[in-house]
Amino acid sequence: MKKTIISALFLTSLSAFAGGFQLNLQGIRSIGMGGAYTGLAYGPSATFFNPGGLTQIKGHQFNLGTNLVFPSISLQTDAYDNIDQTTKMATPIHFYYGGQINEKLYVGFGLNNQFGSSSSFSDDWQGRYIVQNIALKTFMFQPTVAYKIHEKLSIGIGAVYTRGNFSYEKAIPISSEASDYGKARLEGKGSAFSFNLGAFSQLIKNDKMELGLGVDYRSGMNLSLNGGTATFTGVPSSLATTFPSTTTFESGLKLPSVITAGLSFKYVINEKSEITFAYDFAQTNWSSYDTLSFDFKNEDTPDSKTVKNWQNVSSHRFGLEYKINKLRFRVGGYYDQSPILDGYVSPELPDATHMAPTLGFGMEVSEKISFDISYLSQKYSREASLDAAGFSAKYNRGVDVVGFSLTVKL
């Protein structure tokens, strides 16, 4: 009985680090073009999308941006016609720098939130034994160097250091004199190292057109979660040794590698206007996330090992940009596959294969200052189950994202 309770307790505690919580919001110009930027890789955000593209920069450039993420998730079960999440707005940020040292050597730096989200439900909702509240925020720091091998070929590499913190709450199916169910809260911090390697080639560049190709590889990472704290409340004295008021745990999570290939094509219509097309194909190797394990310091608390069985997935991203004078108008879209099979879908992560449109606008205020805005709308439904918890529902998920960024050239 103790092991059954523990397995249910920790089944979904770290799913917020994965899959549908991988934030593809790393550049406002890119978002307006559906996220297709590997073969374009222009400006300081190339630090993330393709470090090899940093060699297109002249002088020194800085980019600062944020997104306002408005989630709306509801679900229907056999018992309830409608259950709403109470998740608040999120504000992931990014900062990029790119600079030219000489004709061959370039450097960059990136700070962003590549994983993160939050989900909240009322404490007494139907799925309280799966999740009540969960929150995650990660910060990635990436110093980068790029080198122009030839006028038509550049490479770049960045070392990525990741810090993450999370909190998670759920009810546990034990009662006491004070409550009909107990409660568990997990808190922890993690860190990991990885790298980002990219190559960029501008095969054609003349007064009428440009053709760019790019490949980027972001390595997987082993996110250590050692010294996390688990707190149990509302536990009867008969189970106090199994669920102590406080204990620690150790865990680790293998986040996936991502390889992306992209192309871009720019055609100059006249001296005032031009049009650019971009396309990316990405493969995310989520099969690395096959299990989730917890090792508790308290010997009476049984360790947990849960099968996740996520799958490798691909995505297609495409976009158009029309420039006239100092204005840029963008439109795009993307198709993302979900790595989560039916039987493994949890209420805080109702991910699904979907398509979504994007829009964007940019303006050059002066030769040194420009700004960009973007809009993304993501809406889908999925009927799925979490077999290990005996829970199934129909999920309706909507996310609207408005982004803003400022670029300064020196």
C-alpha positions as CSV (number, residue, x, y, z in Angstrom):
1,M,0.0,0.0,0.0
2,K,2.8,2.4,0.8
3,K,4.5,1.9,-2.6
4,T,1.2,2.4,-4.4
5,I,0.7,5.8,-2.6
6,I,4.2,6.9,-3.3
7,S,4.0,6.0,-7.0
8,A,0.8,8.0,-7.4
9,L,2.4,10.9,-5.5
10,F,5.4,11.4,-7.7
11,L,4.0,10.3,-11.1
12,T,3.8,13.8,-12.6
13,S,5.9,15.9,-10.3
14,L,8.5,17.0,-12.9
15,S,6.6,16.7,-16.1
16,A,6.7,20.5,-16.2
17,F,10.3,20.3,-17.2
18,A,9.4,18.6,-20.5
19,G,7.4,18.4,-23.7
20,G,4.7,20.9,-24.0
21,F,6.6,23.2,-21.5
22,Q,9.6,23.7,-23.9
23,L,9.2,27.4,-24.7
24,N,9.9,28.3,-28.3
25,L,9.7,32.0,-27.6
26,Q,13.3,33.0,-27.9
27,G,13.1,35.8,-30.5
28,I,10.3,38.2,-31.3
29,R,11.1,38.4,-35.0
30,S,11.3,34.6,-35.2
31,I,7.9,34.2,-33.5
32,G,6.3,36.4,-36.1
33,M,7.7,34.1,-38.7
34,G,6.5,30.9,-37.1
35,G,9.7,30.2,-35.3
36,A,11.7,29.6,-38.5
37,Y,15.1,31.2,-38.0
38,T,17.9,28.6,-38.3
39,G,18.6,29.4,-41.9
40,L,18.1,33.2,-41.4
41,A,20.0,33.6,-38.1
42,Y,20.2,37.4,-38.4
43,G,21.0,39.5,-35.4
44,P,22.1,38.7,-31.8
45,S,19.3,36.1,-31.3
46,A,21.4,33.9,-33.6
47,T,23.2,33.1,-30.3
48,F,20.2,30.7,-29.6
49,F,18.9,29.8,-33.1
50,N,22.2,29.2,-34.9
51,P,25.5,30.5,-33.4
52,G,27.1,30.3,-36.9
53,G,24.9,33.2,-38.0
54,L,26.5,35.6,-35.6
55,T,29.1,36.3,-38.3
56,Q,26.4,38.4,-40.1
57,I,26.6,41.1,-37.4
58,K,28.4,44.3,-37.8
59,G,29.7,46.1,-34.7
60,H,27.8,45.2,-31.5
61,Q,24.1,44.5,-31.1
62,F,21.9,44.0,-28.1
63,N,18.4,42.5,-28.0
64,L,16.0,42.5,-25.0
65,G,12.6,40.9,-25.2
66,T,9.7,39.4,-23.2
67,N,6.5,37.6,-23.9
68,L,3.2,37.8,-22.1
69,V,1.7,34.3,-22.1
70,F,-2.0,34.0,-21.4
71,P,-3.1,30.3,-20.9
72,S,-6.6,29.1,-20.8
73,I,-7.2,25.4,-20.1
74,S,-10.4,23.6,-19.2
75,L,-11.3,19.9,-19.1
76,Q,-14.3,17.7,-18.9
77,T,-14.6,14.4,-17.2
78,D,-17.4,11.8,-16.6
79,A,-18.1,13.5,-13.3
80,Y,-17.8,17.2,-14.2
81,D,-18.9,19.1,-17.3
82,N,-16.2,21.8,-16.9
83,I,-13.1,22.3,-14.7
84,D,-10.9,25.3,-15.3
85,Q,-7.3,25.8,-14.5
86,T,-6.5,29.0,-12.5
87,T,-3.1,29.5,-14.0
88,K,-1.8,33.1,-14.1
89,M,0.0,34.9,-16.9
90,A,3.7,34.0,-17.5
91,T,6.4,36.4,-18.7
92,P,9.4,34.5,-20.1
93,I,12.3,36.8,-21.1
94,H,15.4,36.8,-23.4
95,F,18.5,38.8,-23.7
96,Y,21.1,38.5,-26.5
97,Y,24.3,40.1,-27.4
98,G,26.4,39.7,-30.6
99,G,29.6,41.4,-31.4
100,Q,32.3,41.5,-34.1
101,I,35.9,41.2,-32.8
102,N,37.6,41.2,-36.2
103,E,36.8,40.0,-39.8
104,K,36.8,36.3,-38.8
105,L,36.0,36.2,-35.1
106,Y,32.6,37.0,-33.4
107,V,31.3,36.6,-29.9
108,G,27.8,36.4,-28.3
109,F,25.9,35.8,-25.1
110,G,22.4,34.6,-24.4
111,L,20.1,34.5,-21.4
112,N,16.6,33.0,-21.8
113,N,13.9,30.8,-20.4
114,Q,13.7,27.7,-22.5
115,F,11.5,25.6,-20.2
116,G,8.9,26.9,-17.8
117,S,5.2,27.2,-17.0
118,S,2.7,26.8,-14.2
119,S,-0.6,25.0,-13.6
120,S,-3.0,25.6,-10.7
121,F,-6.3,24.0,-9.7
122,S,-8.5,24.4,-6.7
123,D,-7.4,22.2,-3.8
124,D,-10.5,20.0,-3.8
125,W,-10.9,19.4,-7.5
126,Q,-11.4,15.9,-8.9
127,G,-7.8,15.4,-9.9
128,R,-6.3,16.7,-6.6
129,Y,-4.4,13.4,-6.1
130,I,-2.6,14.1,-9.4
131,V,-1.8,17.8,-9.1
132,Q,-3.0,20.9,-7.3
133,N,-0.3,23.4,-8.2
134,I,3.0,23.2,-10.1
135,A,5.4,25.9,-11.2
136,L,8.8,25.8,-13.0
137,K,11.2,28.5,-14.2
138,T,14.6,27.9,-15.9
139,F,17.4,30.3,-16.8
140,M,19.9,29.4,-19.6
141,F,23.2,31.2,-19.8
142,Q,25.1,30.9,-23.1
143,P,28.5,32.5,-23.8
144,T,29.2,31.9,-27.5
145,V,32.0,32.2,-30.1
146,A,31.6,32.2,-33.9
147,Y,34.2,32.0,-36.7
148,K,33.9,32.8,-40.4
149,I,35.8,30.0,-42.2
150,H,34.9,31.4,-45.6
151,E,32.8,34.2,-47.0
152,K,30.1,31.5,-47.5
153,L,30.5,29.4,-44.4
154,S,30.6,30.1,-40.7
155,I,30.4,28.0,-37.5
156,G,29.7,28.8,-33.9
157,I,29.5,27.1,-30.6
158,G,28.1,28.1,-27.2
159,A,28.4,26.6,-23.7
160,V,25.0,26.5,-22.0
161,Y,24.6,26.5,-18.2
162,T,21.1,25.9,-16.9
163,R,19.5,26.7,-13.6
164,G,16.0,25.7,-12.7
165,N,13.7,25.8,-9.7
166,F,10.3,24.2,-9.3
167,S,7.5,23.7,-6.7
168,Y,4.7,21.1,-6.8
169,E,1.7,20.4,-4.6
170,K,-0.9,17.6,-4.6
171,A,-3.2,15.8,-2.3
172,I,-2.4,12.3,-1.1
173,P,-5.1,9.7,-0.5
174,I,-4.7,9.4,3.3
175,S,-7.0,10.9,5.9
176,S,-6.5,12.2,9.4
177,E,-8.7,13.7,12.1
178,A,-8.1,17.1,10.7
179,S,-8.5,16.5,7.0
180,D,-10.0,14.1,4.4
181,Y,-6.7,13.9,2.6
182,G,-3.1,14.8,3.2
183,K,-0.9,17.1,1.2
184,A,2.6,16.9,-0.3
185,R,4.8,19.8,-1.5
186,L,8.0,19.3,-3.4
187,E,10.5,22.0,-3.9
188,G,13.9,21.8,-5.6
189,K,16.6,23.4,-7.7
190,G,18.6,21.8,-10.5
191,S,21.5,22.6,-12.8
192,A,23.0,21.2,-16.0
193,F,25.6,21.9,-18.7
194,S,25.1,21.4,-22.4
195,F,26.2,23.0,-25.7
196,N,24.8,24.7,-28.8
197,L,26.6,24.1,-32.1
198,G,25.6,25.7,-35.4
199,A,26.8,26.2,-39.0
200,F,25.5,28.9,-41.4
201,S,26.1,29.3,-45.1
202,Q,25.0,32.2,-47.3
203,L,25.2,30.4,-50.6
204,I,23.9,33.3,-52.7
205,K,24.2,37.0,-51.9
206,N,23.8,39.7,-54.5
207,D,21.8,42.9,-55.1
208,K,18.6,41.0,-55.9
209,M,18.6,37.9,-53.7
210,E,20.0,36.0,-50.8
211,L,19.9,32.3,-50.0
212,G,20.8,31.1,-46.5
213,L,21.2,27.6,-45.1
214,G,21.7,26.7,-41.5
215,V,22.0,23.7,-39.2
216,D,21.9,23.8,-35.4
217,Y,22.4,21.1,-32.7
218,R,21.4,21.7,-29.1
219,S,22.7,18.9,-27.0
220,G,20.7,17.0,-24.4
221,M,21.3,17.7,-20.7
222,N,21.2,15.8,-17.5
223,L,19.4,18.1,-15.1
224,S,20.4,17.1,-11.5
225,L,17.8,17.6,-8.8
226,N,19.7,16.7,-5.7
227,G,18.8,17.9,-2.2
228,G,15.2,18.6,-3.1
229,T,12.8,19.0,-0.1
230,A,9.5,17.0,0.3
231,T,7.0,18.3,2.9
232,F,4.0,16.3,4.1
233,T,1.0,17.7,6.0
234,G,-2.3,16.2,7.2
235,V,-0.7,12.8,7.7
236,P,-2.0,10.5,10.5
237,S,0.4,9.4,13.2
238,S,0.3,5.8,11.9
239,L,2.0,6.9,8.6
240,A,4.3,9.5,10.1
241,T,7.4,7.4,9.5
242,T,6.5,6.9,5.8
243,F,5.4,10.5,5.2
244,P,7.6,12.5,7.6
245,S,7.0,16.3,8.0
246,T,10.1,16.9,5.9
247,T,12.6,14.8,4.0
248,T,15.0,15.2,1.1
249,F,15.3,13.4,-2.2
250,E,17.7,13.1,-5.2
251,S,16.6,12.8,-8.8
252,G,17.8,13.5,-12.3
253,L,16.1,14.2,-15.6
254,K,17.5,13.7,-19.1
255,L,16.2,16.6,-21.3
256,P,16.4,16.0,-25.1
257,S,18.8,17.0,-27.8
258,V,17.3,19.0,-30.7
259,I,18.7,19.2,-34.3
260,T,17.3,21.8,-36.6
261,A,17.9,22.5,-40.3
262,G,16.6,25.7,-41.9
263,L,16.7,27.8,-45.1
264,S,15.9,31.3,-46.0
265,F,15.3,33.2,-49.2
266,K,15.3,37.0,-49.6
267,Y,14.2,38.7,-52.8
268,V,14.7,42.5,-53.2
269,I,11.7,43.9,-55.1
270,N,13.1,47.4,-55.4
271,E,15.2,49.8,-53.3
272,K,12.3,50.3,-50.8
273,S,10.9,46.8,-50.4
274,E,11.9,43.1,-50.1
275,I,10.4,39.8,-49.1
276,T,11.9,37.0,-47.1
277,F,10.8,33.4,-46.7
278,A,12.1,31.0,-44.0
279,Y,11.5,27.3,-43.2
280,D,12.8,25.1,-40.3
281,F,12.6,21.4,-39.7
282,A,13.4,20.2,-36.2
283,Q,13.8,16.8,-34.6
284,T,13.5,16.6,-30.8
285,N,14.8,13.4,-29.3
286,W,12.4,12.9,-26.4
287,S,13.0,9.2,-26.2
288,S,15.7,10.1,-23.6
289,Y,12.8,10.8,-21.2
290,D,11.8,7.2,-20.6
291,T,11.7,7.1,-16.8
292,L,11.4,9.4,-13.8
293,S,13.0,8.2,-10.6
294,F,13.2,9.6,-7.0
295,D,15.5,8.4,-4.2
296,F,14.4,9.6,-0.8
297,K,16.8,10.0,2.1
298,N,14.2,8.8,4.6
299,E,14.6,5.0,4.5
300,D,10.9,4.4,5.2
301,T,9.7,6.4,2.2
302,P,9.8,4.0,-0.7
303,D,11.7,5.2,-3.8
304,S,9.8,5.7,-7.0
305,K,10.5,4.8,-10.6
306,T,7.8,5.8,-13.2
307,V,7.8,4.9,-16.9
308,K,7.2,8.0,-19.1
309,N,7.8,6.4,-22.5
310,W,8.0,9.7,-24.5
311,Q,8.6,9.6,-28.2
312,N,10.9,11.4,-30.6
313,V,9.0,14.1,-32.5
314,S,9.5,16.5,-35.4
315,S,8.2,20.0,-36.1
316,H,7.8,22.2,-39.2
317,R,8.1,26.0,-39.0
318,F,7.7,28.6,-41.7
319,G,7.2,32.3,-42.1
320,L,7.2,35.3,-44.5
321,E,8.4,38.8,-43.9
322,Y,7.6,41.8,-46.1
323,K,9.8,44.9,-45.7
324,I,8.8,48.3,-47.0
325,N,10.9,51.3,-46.1
326,K,11.5,50.9,-42.3
327,L,8.5,48.7,-41.6
328,R,8.4,44.9,-41.5
329,F,5.2,42.8,-41.6
330,R,5.3,39.1,-40.7
331,V,3.1,36.0,-40.9
332,G,3.9,32.4,-40.2
333,G,2.9,29.2,-38.6
334,Y,4.1,25.9,-37.2
335,Y,3.2,22.2,-36.8
336,D,4.4,20.5,-33.7
337,Q,4.0,16.8,-32.8
338,S,3.4,15.8,-29.1
339,P,5.9,13.4,-27.5
340,I,3.2,12.2,-25.0
341,L,1.3,9.0,-25.9
342,D,-2.2,8.4,-24.7
343,G,-2.1,6.7,-21.3
344,Y,0.6,9.2,-20.1
345,V,-1.3,12.5,-20.4
346,S,-1.6,14.4,-17.1
347,P,-3.8,17.4,-16.3
348,E,-0.9,19.8,-15.8
349,L,0.5,18.9,-19.2
350,P,-2.3,18.2,-21.7
351,D,0.0,18.4,-24.7
352,A,-1.2,17.5,-28.2
353,T,-0.1,17.5,-31.8
354,H,-1.2,20.9,-33.2
355,M,-0.8,23.7,-35.7
356,A,-0.7,27.4,-34.8
357,P,-0.6,30.7,-36.7
358,T,1.7,33.7,-35.9
359,L,1.9,37.4,-36.7
360,G,4.6,40.0,-36.3
361,F,5.5,43.6,-36.9
362,G,8.9,45.4,-36.8
363,M,10.0,49.0,-37.2
364,E,13.4,50.7,-37.5
365,V,13.2,53.8,-35.4
366,S,16.7,54.8,-36.4
367,E,19.9,53.3,-37.7
368,K,20.7,52.1,-34.2
369,I,17.3,51.3,-32.6
370,S,14.5,49.0,-33.8
371,F,11.6,47.2,-32.1
372,D,9.5,44.2,-32.8
373,I,6.1,42.8,-31.7
374,S,4.6,39.4,-32.2
375,Y,1.4,37.4,-31.6
376,L,0.9,33.6,-31.4
377,S,-2.4,31.8,-30.9
378,Q,-2.4,28.1,-29.9
379,K,-5.7,26.2,-29.5
380,Y,-6.4,22.5,-29.5
381,S,-8.4,19.7,-27.9
382,R,-7.5,16.2,-26.9
383,E,-9.2,13.3,-25.2
384,A,-6.6,11.3,-23.3
385,S,-5.9,9.4,-20.1
386,L,-3.3,9.0,-17.4
387,D,-3.6,5.2,-16.9
388,A,-1.3,5.0,-13.8
389,A,-3.7,7.3,-11.9
390,G,-6.9,6.0,-13.5
391,F,-7.8,9.5,-14.8
392,S,-9.1,10.5,-18.2
393,A,-10.6,13.7,-19.6
394,K,-11.2,15.9,-22.6
395,Y,-8.8,18.8,-22.6
396,N,-9.4,22.2,-24.3
397,R,-6.2,24.3,-24.3
398,G,-5.7,27.8,-25.5
399,V,-2.6,30.0,-25.2
400,D,-2.3,33.5,-26.5
401,V,1.2,35.1,-26.5
402,V,2.1,38.7,-27.2
403,G,5.8,39.5,-27.5
404,F,7.9,42.7,-27.4
405,S,11.6,43.3,-28.0
406,L,14.1,46.1,-28.5
407,T,17.3,45.9,-30.5
408,V,20.2,48.4,-30.1
409,K,23.1,48.6,-32.6
410,L,26.4,50.2,-31.6
